[in-house]
Amino acid sequence: MLPVVLNEAQIFTFKFWFDGTLRTGMHCQNELFCQLAAVDVSDRPKLYRAGSKLAQQGVPVIISCSSEMCRLWGSLRSDKVRDLLIKASQPAEFKAQSS
């Protein structure tokens, strides 16, 4: 499965709390997604590769793009996405110990 690519103008974003951190989310195709990454449009190929890897693992992902930036979104129903978000919100010293 390949990531769905949408124009930024087609999405509606919102903010929500997850694991003590304010996150950016969006709703698409009756699914809630969380922003996993945001990059300059020149880095779109890297973001697409990352999204493709997640999609191959069965994670529903969407890539949204504008003229300046691209964002990778992962489904909040996915355990893999929740694990990535929890890891990202851990303090640096805890990440080093758990590696």
FIVEX-596697 format. One record per residue (C-alpha): residue number from 1; chain; x, y, z. Coordinates in Angstrom, 3 decimals. Each point is the difference from the previous one (the first is absolute). Layout:
<recs>
seq = NUM mol = A x = X y = Y z = Z
...
</recs>
This chain:
<recs>
seq = 1 mol = A x = 0.000 y = 0.000 z = 0.000
seq = 2 mol = A x = 1.278 y = 3.485 z = -0.899
seq = 3 mol = A x = -0.662 y = 3.178 z = 1.988
seq = 4 mol = A x = -2.868 y = 2.223 z = -1.066
seq = 5 mol = A x = 1.247 y = 3.448 z = -1.083
seq = 6 mol = A x = -2.268 y = 3.000 z = 0.532
seq = 7 mol = A x = 0.204 y = 3.725 z = -0.565
seq = 8 mol = A x = 0.280 y = 1.888 z = 3.316
seq = 9 mol = A x = -3.094 y = 1.988 z = -0.992
seq = 10 mol = A x = -2.049 y = -3.232 z = 0.194
seq = 11 mol = A x = 0.681 y = -0.716 z = 3.671
seq = 12 mol = A x = -1.289 y = 1.429 z = 3.263
seq = 13 mol = A x = 2.455 y = -0.033 z = 2.899
seq = 14 mol = A x = -0.610 y = 0.192 z = 3.732
seq = 15 mol = A x = 2.052 y = -0.160 z = 3.201
seq = 16 mol = A x = -0.290 y = -2.713 z = 2.664
seq = 17 mol = A x = 1.857 y = -1.251 z = 3.067
seq = 18 mol = A x = 1.805 y = -3.346 z = -0.210
seq = 19 mol = A x = 2.307 y = -1.358 z = 2.690
seq = 20 mol = A x = 0.433 y = 3.453 z = 1.543
seq = 21 mol = A x = 0.880 y = 1.707 z = -3.294
seq = 22 mol = A x = -2.037 y = 2.274 z = -2.263
seq = 23 mol = A x = -0.238 y = -1.664 z = -3.435
seq = 24 mol = A x = -1.401 y = 0.925 z = -3.409
seq = 25 mol = A x = -2.682 y = -2.267 z = -1.371
seq = 26 mol = A x = -2.283 y = -0.193 z = -2.999
seq = 27 mol = A x = -3.065 y = -1.910 z = -1.121
seq = 28 mol = A x = -0.174 y = -1.756 z = -3.365
seq = 29 mol = A x = -1.941 y = -2.966 z = -1.374
seq = 30 mol = A x = -1.804 y = -0.574 z = 3.333
seq = 31 mol = A x = 3.351 y = -0.386 z = 1.748
seq = 32 mol = A x = 1.936 y = 2.157 z = 2.451
seq = 33 mol = A x = 3.649 y = 0.630 z = -0.819
seq = 34 mol = A x = 2.897 y = 1.538 z = 1.897
seq = 35 mol = A x = 2.831 y = 1.974 z = -1.582
seq = 36 mol = A x = 3.166 y = -2.089 z = 0.151
seq = 37 mol = A x = 2.306 y = 2.319 z = -1.963
seq = 38 mol = A x = 0.057 y = 3.308 z = -1.855
seq = 39 mol = A x = 2.706 y = 0.825 z = -2.544
seq = 40 mol = A x = 0.824 y = 2.542 z = -2.669
seq = 41 mol = A x = -1.495 y = -0.900 z = -3.371
seq = 42 mol = A x = 3.534 y = -0.689 z = -1.311
seq = 43 mol = A x = 0.155 y = -2.969 z = 2.431
seq = 44 mol = A x = -3.249 y = -1.530 z = -1.298
seq = 45 mol = A x = 1.749 y = -3.141 z = -1.372
seq = 46 mol = A x = 1.422 y = -0.815 z = 3.466
seq = 47 mol = A x = -3.387 y = 0.501 z = 1.599
seq = 48 mol = A x = -1.663 y = -2.166 z = -2.658
seq = 49 mol = A x = 2.532 y = -2.802 z = 0.640
seq = 50 mol = A x = -0.708 y = 0.167 z = 3.746
seq = 51 mol = A x = -3.740 y = -0.078 z = -0.680
seq = 52 mol = A x = 0.394 y = -2.938 z = -2.374
seq = 53 mol = A x = 1.919 y = -1.976 z = 2.646
seq = 54 mol = A x = -2.785 y = 0.557 z = 2.517
seq = 55 mol = A x = -2.659 y = -0.880 z = -2.586
seq = 56 mol = A x = 1.820 y = -3.266 z = -0.784
seq = 57 mol = A x = -0.282 y = -0.834 z = 3.713
seq = 58 mol = A x = -3.771 y = 0.426 z = -0.248
seq = 59 mol = A x = -0.176 y = 3.503 z = 1.490
seq = 60 mol = A x = -2.556 y = 2.266 z = -1.702
seq = 61 mol = A x = 1.944 y = 3.141 z = -0.972
seq = 62 mol = A x = -0.703 y = 3.210 z = -1.889
seq = 63 mol = A x = 2.426 y = 2.554 z = -1.402
seq = 64 mol = A x = -1.252 y = 3.551 z = -0.403
seq = 65 mol = A x = 1.880 y = 2.597 z = -2.020
seq = 66 mol = A x = -0.132 y = 3.722 z = -0.600
seq = 67 mol = A x = 2.332 y = 2.131 z = -2.107
seq = 68 mol = A x = 2.368 y = 0.384 z = 3.005
seq = 69 mol = A x = -0.275 y = -3.150 z = 2.128
seq = 70 mol = A x = -1.064 y = -3.633 z = 0.225
seq = 71 mol = A x = -1.334 y = -1.849 z = 3.019
seq = 72 mol = A x = -0.215 y = -3.685 z = 0.850
seq = 73 mol = A x = -3.074 y = -1.133 z = 1.911
seq = 74 mol = A x = -0.561 y = -3.375 z = 1.673
seq = 75 mol = A x = -3.273 y = -1.539 z = 1.146
seq = 76 mol = A x = -0.623 y = 0.270 z = 3.729
seq = 77 mol = A x = -1.549 y = -3.484 z = -0.099
seq = 78 mol = A x = 3.425 y = -1.450 z = -0.756
seq = 79 mol = A x = 2.039 y = -1.377 z = 2.913
seq = 80 mol = A x = 3.172 y = 0.815 z = -1.972
seq = 81 mol = A x = -0.971 y = 3.686 z = -0.260
seq = 82 mol = A x = -0.844 y = 0.186 z = 3.715
seq = 83 mol = A x = 3.396 y = -1.577 z = 0.810
seq = 84 mol = A x = 1.776 y = 2.557 z = -2.221
seq = 85 mol = A x = -1.814 y = 2.876 z = 1.711
seq = 86 mol = A x = 0.816 y = -1.281 z = 3.482
seq = 87 mol = A x = 3.678 y = -0.452 z = -0.915
seq = 88 mol = A x = 0.133 y = 3.528 z = -1.438
seq = 89 mol = A x = -1.394 y = 1.514 z = 3.200
seq = 90 mol = A x = 2.499 y = -1.713 z = 2.333
seq = 91 mol = A x = 2.850 y = 2.081 z = 1.432
seq = 92 mol = A x = 3.322 y = -0.449 z = -1.815
seq = 93 mol = A x = 1.688 y = -1.687 z = 2.987
seq = 94 mol = A x = -2.804 y = -2.591 z = 0.198
seq = 95 mol = A x = 0.270 y = -0.735 z = -3.747
seq = 96 mol = A x = 3.737 y = -0.659 z = 0.382
seq = 97 mol = A x = -0.633 y = -2.423 z = 2.888
seq = 98 mol = A x = -2.785 y = -1.893 z = -1.767
seq = 99 mol = A x = 1.978 y = -0.485 z = -3.245
</recs>
